[in-house]
Amino acid sequence: MACILQIALDTPLDSVFDYRWPCEPGSEPLVGQLALVPFGRREAVGVIVAIKASSEVPEDKLKDALAVRGQLAPLSPQWLALARFAADYYHRPLGEVAMPGLPKNLRLASTVALDRALKKLAKLADDHDPAPVDMPALNPAQRQAADAIGGAQGFAPLLLYGVTGSGKTEVYLQACAQVLGRDHDAQILIMVPEINLTPQLEANIRARFPGVMLATLHSGLSEGERMLHWLAAHQGRARIVLGTRLAILSSLPHLKLIVIDEEHDPSYKQQEGLRYSARDLAVWRARQLAIPIVLGSATPSLESWHHAQTGRYRRLELRERAVRDAVLPRVKLIDMERDKPKEGLTSTLIAALRSRLERGEQSLLFLNRRGYAPVICCEACGWISDCTRCSAHMVLHRPERRLRCHHCSLEMRIPHACPTCGNIDLQPLGRGTQRVEEGLSALFPQARILRIDADSTRLKGSAQAAFDAVHRGEVDILIGTQMVAKGHDFKKLTLVGVLNPDTALFSQDYRASERLFAQLMQVAGRAGRAGLESEVLIQSRYCQHPLYGAVMRHDYDRFAGDLLEERHQAALPPFMYQALLRAEAPELATAIAFLESARDVLPTDAVVINDPIPMTMTRVHNVDRAQLLVESNSRPALQTFLTAWVDLLRAMKTRVRWSLEVDPLDI
């Protein structure tokens, strides 16, 4: 007797297809199992999402499924519900959500990699002993927070608001100990925004829970490693799973607690393909499973802060640093109009660096701009090193003797003379981390200087090796981008210098000030964590700006309150719900024309459909881009409109590439 398997495949449009399968008694396939099927001229692996007795597809067009992966336990109904919710909410095909969340080796036609991983996993030792070791004493605020998390029952969203260095990680670990001790099958998901934050936390977890299997899930793993760790989580053997945003789509059959560290970080939002928010999906998953979720940050997102103010989230606070005698660093502003910088550094900052070198303490210079200089120019005719494929400048990378576009990756040699007038005296404008490193080496030739950015840490393991060198005290001055701004505990660091933060003050992005404040507070928090007297020096030409005043006072509460009031008056998130339709075409006019048609295809009064405009970065890799913003003060109304709208957009005949993003972060 044949049955019909509905199988979700990773395809861009309709992604659920019907296939025949002989359903013999005692060997029926199960919903959630993986199946190998013919698809076009190739074979593909999909997940069975339903089993029916009949199909609406004509019998002569039905194909037979080739195999069902019986050696793997089915994905749970809760996991399938999560995939369906994400597909519906973000208006993507179900298969495009479900399949990329699985390891690549699991999606191969051959089962060799799967069988090998299952055998290897079966041999791994697993004490399954949740007893923690070396549990340090907590201060009263930490103990209250850990007990609130560990003792929470049912769906309980908790916002852990703690200043930098307040011991949020220790609260997470001791709350985890309570959950694991109470339920010997419990699984815990801990998420961090970036890969380079996983090694330090992984080491802490392994040291605290030596008898518990830990799995890590992030894009830095090899395919074999990711398969092994995913299977450990799927089988329930991994009691703690640590990962970046993709970990929210992992299979965790016994999930009892979710922890989102640095919940404010924009890295939790996927910016390509399925543009999902891992933080938001985590909250939905916690509600679905009726389990607690912790969102921790020293600078919570305004959305989470608003939820705490309105009672949707319970707020837990850590107002003091955890280390005895450790206080938040003093923050001072350096007026660059009065103290003119030399090589990008003011005399005040240079003197502070020198004093740290004399005392054997570490310093950090934060500049969120990699490369040597943002651009080179010809002072004779005004030529600038623009990218030929993008609406952007090519960045000078002097050590490599290259110009590089950070948007399309185009590279070229530095020209010997101006391409326009032939002038050989081309000058760099502005400063990146490479130029600051060069200037520091000239000022302090005896200092041990290390630069950590995307260019210096391209090789696998290089970032962790660099951070280990800082922790061992082998670095005097660290220069870094946002990679060094959060999550790292540098014991000997007592000085943070912030270079060139002013550009964010005048951005057209309404989230720019929120992000700058968070960035400054996070990087300032790297100083003085071990109790040493510390300070933060911010170089600025706009020292009277109220944002800097809030940073000096470490006053997130008032700053967030003022921003929320501004957002409310301007009808911006979290008081408004948005979706962004983007279009790409060889010519801007073509993209705009498509968006104009999209604007008019479904007249409605339920939402506001704005006029299409070019994107800020209009051209990338020889493609012009435009966008159209849809807004509503009702999330259900917006979702109802988008569901009908997307169907009409898919039916439109166009060569324009378009994509829809719900809850966009960058507009």
ZAMARGU-4260 file (C-alpha; in steps of 0.2 Angstrom, whole numbers, plus 5000, padded with zeros to 4 digits):
<rodrens>
0) 5000/5000/5000 | 5007/5017/4995 | 5006/5033/5005 | 5010/5051/5000 | 5025/5059/5009
5) 5025/5078/5009 | 5043/5083/5009 | 5050/5100/5011 | 5065/5104/5000 | 5077/5119/5000
10) 5070/5128/4985 | 5067/5147/4982 | 5048/5146/4979 | 5036/5132/4982 | 5046/5120/4993
15) 5034/5106/4999 | 5032/5092/4986 | 5022/5075/4986 | 5031/5059/4983 | 5025/5040/4984
20) 5032/5028/4997 | 5027/5010/5000 | 5019/5011/5018 | 5020/4993/5024 | 5014/4989/5041
25) 5027/4990/5054 | 5039/5001/5043 | 5029/5017/5040 | 5040/5032/5038 | 5037/5046/5052
30) 5034/5064/5051 | 5051/5073/5054 | 5062/5060/5046 | 5074/5064/5032 | 5071/5057/5014
35) 5080/5056/4998 | 5070/5060/4983 | 5072/5064/4964 | 5071/5083/4960 | 5073/5088/4943
40) 5090/5081/4936 | 5097/5078/4953 | 5093/5070/4970 | 5089/5080/4985 | 5087/5077/5004
45) 5071/5085/5012 | 5061/5083/5028 | 5045/5074/5029 | 5032/5087/5035 | 5016/5077/5033
50) 5010/5059/5027 | 4994/5058/5018 | 4983/5044/5010 | 4981/5053/4993 | 4988/5067/4983
55) 4981/5081/4972 | 4995/5078/4960 | 4990/5067/4945 | 4996/5049/4947 | 5006/5050/4932
60) 5016/5065/4938 | 5020/5058/4955 | 5038/5052/4958 | 5044/5039/4971 | 5054/5044/4986
65) 5071/5035/4985 | 5075/5032/5003 | 5070/5037/5021 | 5084/5040/5033 | 5078/5027/5047
70) 5095/5028/5056 | 5091/5045/5062 | 5078/5049/5075 | 5064/5061/5067 | 5065/5079/5070
75) 5052/5083/5084 | 5035/5091/5080 | 5041/5106/5090 | 5055/5109/5079 | 5044/5107/5064
80) 5032/5120/5071 | 5047/5132/5074 | 5052/5130/5056 | 5034/5133/5050 | 5032/5149/5061
85) 5049/5156/5054 | 5043/5152/5036 | 5026/5160/5039 | 5032/5176/5049 | 5047/5179/5037
90) 5037/5174/5022 | 5049/5161/5015 | 5047/5144/5009 | 5046/5130/5023 | 5061/5121/5015
95) 5071/5136/5014 | 5070/5138/5033 | 5070/5119/5038 | 5085/5113/5027 | 5098/5126/5029
100) 5096/5123/5048 | 5103/5106/5046 | 5122/5101/5044 | 5127/5101/5026 | 5133/5083/5027
105) 5116/5078/5033 | 5109/5085/5016 | 5120/5074/5005 | 5113/5060/4995 | 5126/5048/5002
110) 5124/5043/5020 | 5143/5039/5022 | 5146/5055/5032 | 5130/5052/5043 | 5135/5034/5047
115) 5153/5039/5051 | 5147/5053/5063 | 5134/5041/5072 | 5148/5028/5075 | 5160/5042/5081
120) 5147/5049/5093 | 5142/5032/5100 | 5161/5030/5106 | 5162/5047/5114 | 5162/5046/5133
125) 5148/5054/5142 | 5148/5054/5161 | 5131/5062/5161 | 5135/5070/5178 | 5127/5087/5179
130) 5136/5091/5196 | 5146/5108/5194 | 5163/5111/5202 | 5171/5126/5209 | 5156/5136/5212
135) 5161/5153/5217 | 5151/5163/5229 | 5139/5176/5222 | 5135/5193/5228 | 5117/5196/5233
140) 5111/5203/5217 | 5119/5189/5207 | 5112/5176/5219 | 5094/5184/5217 | 5096/5183/5198
145) 5103/5166/5197 | 5089/5159/5208 | 5075/5169/5198 | 5082/5160/5182 | 5085/5143/5189
150) 5068/5143/5198 | 5057/5150/5184 | 5043/5139/5178 | 5034/5139/5162 | 5037/5153/5149
155) 5047/5166/5158 | 5056/5180/5148 | 5069/5188/5159 | 5080/5203/5155 | 5096/5202/5164
160) 5102/5220/5164 | 5120/5220/5171 | 5134/5233/5169 | 5149/5227/5161 | 5159/5216/5173
165) 5144/5212/5184 | 5146/5194/5182 | 5132/5189/5170 | 5141/5174/5164 | 5142/5167/5182
170) 5124/5170/5184 | 5121/5160/5168 | 5132/5146/5174 | 5124/5144/5191 | 5106/5145/5184
175) 5111/5131/5172 | 5117/5121/5187 | 5100/5122/5195 | 5091/5117/5179 | 5103/5103/5176
180) 5102/5097/5194 | 5083/5097/5194 | 5081/5088/5177 | 5094/5075/5172 | 5088/5075/5154
185) 5087/5094/5152 | 5096/5103/5138 | 5101/5121/5139 | 5105/5133/5124 | 5117/5147/5126
190) 5119/5159/5112 | 5132/5172/5109 | 5132/5185/5094 | 5150/5181/5087 | 5161/5166/5084
195) 5176/5174/5093 | 5166/5175/5109 | 5163/5156/5110 | 5181/5149/5115 | 5181/5159/5132
200) 5163/5154/5136 | 5166/5136/5131 | 5181/5135/5142 | 5171/5141/5157 | 5157/5129/5154
205) 5169/5114/5152 | 5178/5119/5168 | 5162/5121/5177 | 5153/5105/5171 | 5166/5092/5167
210) 5154/5078/5167 | 5142/5086/5155 | 5143/5084/5136 | 5144/5101/5127 | 5141/5104/5109
215) 5146/5120/5099 | 5137/5126/5084 | 5143/5140/5073 | 5149/5143/5055 | 5168/5142/5060
220) 5166/5123/5062 | 5171/5111/5049 | 5157/5101/5041 | 5162/5085/5050 | 5162/5094/5067
225) 5146/5103/5064 | 5138/5086/5060 | 5145/5078/5075 | 5139/5092/5087 | 5122/5094/5079
230) 5119/5075/5081 | 5124/5076/5099 | 5111/5089/5102 | 5098/5080/5092 | 5100/5064/5101
235) 5099/5074/5118 | 5117/5068/5123 | 5123/5086/5123 | 5116/5094/5138 | 5123/5111/5135
240) 5123/5118/5117 | 5133/5134/5114 | 5132/5143/5097 | 5129/5158/5087 | 5113/5163/5078
245) 5111/5147/5068 | 5110/5137/5084 | 5092/5143/5087 | 5087/5131/5072 | 5096/5116/5080
250) 5086/5101/5086 | 5085/5100/5105 | 5072/5088/5110 | 5074/5091/5129 | 5076/5110/5129
255) 5073/5118/5146 | 5082/5135/5146 | 5088/5147/5133 | 5101/5161/5137 | 5104/5175/5124
260) 5120/5184/5129 | 5123/5202/5122 | 5105/5201/5116 | 5106/5218/5109 | 5119/5214/5096
265) 5114/5216/5078 | 5123/5200/5073 | 5108/5190/5079 | 5099/5196/5063 | 5103/5186/5048
270) 5106/5198/5033 | 5105/5186/5019 | 5093/5173/5012 | 5081/5170/5027 | 5083/5186/5036
275) 5078/5180/5053 | 5081/5187/5070 | 5088/5173/5081 | 5084/5182/5097 | 5066/5184/5092
280) 5064/5166/5086 | 5072/5161/5103 | 5058/5170/5112 | 5045/5162/5101 | 5053/5145/5104
285) 5053/5148/5123 | 5035/5152/5123 | 5031/5137/5112 | 5040/5125/5124 | 5034/5135/5140
290) 5052/5137/5146 | 5062/5152/5153 | 5073/5162/5142 | 5086/5175/5148 | 5091/5190/5138
295) 5107/5197/5145 | 5116/5214/5141 | 5124/5229/5148 | 5115/5239/5135 | 5098/5230/5131
300) 5090/5233/5114 | 5076/5246/5115 | 5064/5233/5110 | 5068/5222/5125 | 5070/5237/5137
305) 5052/5242/5131 | 5046/5225/5135 | 5053/5225/5152 | 5045/5242/5155 | 5028/5237/5150
310) 5029/5221/5160 | 5031/5208/5146 | 5048/5204/5152 | 5054/5203/5170 | 5069/5213/5173
315) 5084/5207/5184 | 5097/5220/5188 | 5116/5219/5192 | 5121/5237/5196 | 5138/5233/5203
320) 5154/5224/5196 | 5156/5207/5203 | 5175/5208/5208 | 5178/5216/5225 | 5183/5234/5224
325) 5181/5234/5205 | 5172/5250/5199 | 5166/5256/5182 | 5180/5265/5173 | 5180/5284/5173
330) 5175/5291/5156 | 5183/5307/5150 | 5180/5317/5134 | 5195/5324/5124 | 5190/5339/5114
335) 5200/5337/5097 | 5197/5355/5093 | 5208/5360/5108 | 5220/5345/5109 | 5224/5343/5090
340) 5228/5324/5086 | 5245/5318/5080 | 5244/5302/5070 | 5226/5301/5075 | 5230/5302/5094
345) 5229/5317/5105 | 5243/5322/5117 | 5231/5317/5132 | 5229/5300/5125 | 5247/5298/5121
350) 5252/5302/5139 | 5239/5290/5146 | 5246/5276/5135 | 5264/5280/5141 | 5259/5279/5159
355) 5251/5262/5156 | 5267/5256/5148 | 5277/5262/5163 | 5266/5253/5175 | 5265/5237/5165
360) 5247/5238/5162 | 5237/5235/5145 | 5228/5248/5134 | 5215/5246/5121 | 5212/5258/5106
365) 5195/5255/5098 | 5193/5261/5080 | 5179/5253/5070 | 5187/5255/5054 | 5199/5242/5047
370) 5212/5245/5034 | 5225/5258/5033 | 5215/5273/5027 | 5196/5274/5021 | 5202/5282/5004
375) 5217/5289/4994 | 5215/5305/4984 | 5224/5316/4973 | 5225/5334/4980 | 5229/5341/4962
380) 5213/5336/4954 | 5202/5329/4967 | 5202/5311/4961 | 5197/5298/4975 | 5199/5279/4975
385) 5181/5274/4971 | 5176/5257/4968 | 5171/5254/4950 | 5157/5242/4955 | 5150/5250/4970
390) 5144/5266/4977 | 5159/5266/4989 | 5177/5270/4991 | 5191/5257/4990 | 5200/5256/5006
395) 5219/5257/5007 | 5227/5242/5014 | 5245/5247/5015 | 5254/5232/5021 | 5247/5222/5007
400) 5249/5236/4994 | 5232/5235/4989 | 5215/5244/4987 | 5201/5234/4993 | 5182/5237/4992
405) 5174/5230/5008 | 5157/5228/4999 | 5161/5218/4984 | 5179/5212/4988 | 5186/5220/4972
410) 5205/5222/4974 | 5218/5231/4964 | 5236/5238/4966 | 5239/5255/4972 | 5241/5266/4957
415) 5258/5274/4955 | 5250/5290/4949 | 5233/5298/4948 | 5223/5290/4934 | 5216/5307/4930
420) 5230/5319/4930 | 5246/5309/4932 | 5250/5317/4949 | 5262/5305/4959 | 5258/5312/4976
425) 5243/5302/4981 | 5238/5304/4999 | 5228/5293/5011 | 5213/5302/5020 | 5207/5296/5037
430) 5213/5282/5048 | 5210/5264/5049 | 5217/5251/5061 | 5233/5248/5051 | 5238/5266/5050
435) 5235/5268/5069 | 5246/5253/5072 | 5259/5261/5061 | 5258/5277/5071 | 5259/5269/5088
440) 5274/5259/5082 | 5283/5275/5079 | 5278/5283/5095 | 5281/5268/5106 | 5294/5257/5097
445) 5297/5247/5113 | 5279/5242/5116 | 5271/5226/5111 | 5257/5231/5099 | 5244/5219/5092
450) 5230/5223/5080 | 5214/5212/5080 | 5202/5215/5065 | 5194/5205/5051 | 5211/5207/5041
455) 5223/5201/5054 | 5212/5186/5059 | 5207/5178/5043 | 5215/5161/5046 | 5206/5149/5057
460) 5211/5150/5075 | 5221/5166/5073 | 5208/5177/5082 | 5208/5165/5097 | 5227/5165/5097
465) 5228/5184/5097 | 5216/5185/5112 | 5226/5172/5121 | 5241/5182/5119 | 5232/5197/5127
470) 5226/5186/5141 | 5244/5180/5144 | 5250/5198/5146 | 5260/5197/5130 | 5252/5213/5123
475) 5255/5231/5129 | 5243/5240/5117 | 5229/5232/5108 | 5221/5240/5093 | 5204/5233/5087
480) 5187/5235/5079 | 5171/5229/5086 | 5178/5211/5088 | 5187/5217/5104 | 5172/5227/5111
485) 5162/5214/5120 | 5163/5199/5130 | 5182/5198/5133 | 5189/5199/5151 | 5206/5207/5150
490) 5213/5207/5168 | 5227/5219/5165 | 5218/5232/5154 | 5216/5249/5162 | 5214/5261/5148
495) 5202/5262/5133 | 5205/5275/5120 | 5190/5278/5107 | 5195/5285/5091 | 5184/5294/5078
500) 5166/5289/5085 | 5158/5305/5079 | 5152/5299/5062 | 5138/5289/5070 | 5131/5305/5077
505) 5126/5311/5060 | 5120/5295/5052 | 5103/5294/5043 | 5100/5277/5052 | 5088/5281/5066
510) 5097/5266/5076 | 5114/5274/5074 | 5114/5282/5091 | 5108/5267/5100 | 5122/5257/5092
515) 5135/5269/5096 | 5130/5271/5114 | 5130/5252/5116 | 5147/5251/5107 | 5155/5264/5118
520) 5148/5256/5134 | 5153/5239/5129 | 5171/5243/5124 | 5173/5254/5140 | 5168/5239/5150
525) 5184/5230/5145 | 5193/5241/5157 | 5196/5239/5176 | 5187/5222/5177 | 5200/5215/5189
530) 5199/5229/5201 | 5213/5240/5194 | 5209/5259/5193 | 5204/5262/5175 | 5198/5276/5163
535) 5191/5278/5146 | 5196/5292/5134 | 5185/5297/5120 | 5191/5308/5107 | 5178/5319/5099
540) 5174/5336/5091 | 5157/5336/5098 | 5160/5334/5117 | 5143/5343/5121 | 5133/5329/5113
545) 5121/5322/5125 | 5125/5304/5120 | 5143/5307/5127 | 5136/5314/5143 | 5126/5298/5145
550) 5141/5287/5142 | 5151/5297/5155 | 5138/5294/5168 | 5136/5276/5163 | 5117/5281/5162
555) 5109/5268/5151 | 5092/5270/5160 | 5090/5289/5155 | 5097/5287/5138 | 5086/5272/5134
560) 5071/5282/5141 | 5075/5297/5130 | 5077/5287/5115 | 5061/5277/5117 | 5052/5294/5119
565) 5059/5300/5103 | 5054/5284/5094 | 5037/5285/5101 | 5035/5303/5094 | 5042/5298/5078
570) 5032/5282/5076 | 5047/5271/5075 | 5050/5253/5082 | 5046/5247/5094 | 5030/5257/5093
575) 5029/5253/5074 | 5031/5237/5064 | 5040/5237/5048 | 5044/5227/5033 | 5056/5231/5019
580) 5055/5226/5001 | 5072/5227/4992 | 5074/5226/4973 | 5091/5224/4963 | 5093/5227/4945
585) 5107/5232/4933 | 5099/5249/4932 | 5092/5259/4946 | 5076/5264/4936 | 5072/5246/4933
590) 5072/5242/4952 | 5062/5258/4956 | 5049/5254/4942 | 5047/5236/4950 | 5044/5244/4967
595) 5032/5256/4961 | 5022/5242/4953 | 5023/5232/4970 | 5017/5248/4979 | 5001/5248/4968
600) 4997/5230/4966 | 4987/5228/4982 | 4979/5244/4988 | 4975/5245/5007 | 4972/5256/5021
605) 4978/5244/5034 | 4996/5248/5032 | 5007/5263/5026 | 5016/5259/5010 | 5030/5272/5007
610) 5037/5277/4990 | 5052/5268/4984 | 5069/5276/4986 | 5087/5271/4982 | 5096/5262/4996
615) 5110/5271/5005 | 5123/5260/4997 | 5115/5261/4980 | 5126/5251/4969 | 5135/5235/4975
620) 5145/5223/4963 | 5137/5232/4947 | 5120/5230/4954 | 5108/5245/4958 | 5097/5243/4973
625) 5081/5252/4979 | 5069/5249/4993 | 5051/5251/4999 | 5046/5252/5017 | 5029/5246/5023
630) 5023/5251/5041 | 5009/5247/5053 | 5006/5250/5071 | 4998/5233/5071 | 5009/5217/5069
635) 4994/5206/5064 | 4988/5219/5051 | 5006/5220/5044 | 5007/5201/5043 | 4990/5199/5035
640) 4995/5212/5022 | 5012/5204/5018 | 5004/5186/5016 | 4993/5192/5002 | 5006/5204/4995
645) 5020/5191/4993 | 5008/5180/4983 | 5005/5194/4971 | 5023/5199/4970 | 5028/5181/4966
650) 5015/5181/4952 | 5023/5197/4944 | 5034/5194/4929 | 5050/5203/4932 | 5069/5200/4930
655) 5072/5211/4945 | 5079/5201/4960 | 5068/5206/4976 | 5068/5201/4994 | 5057/5205/5009
660) 5064/5208/5026 | 5052/5208/5041 | 5058/5219/5056 | 5073/5226/5047 | 5087/5233/5056
665) 5095/5243/5042 | 5084/5255/5033
</rodrens>
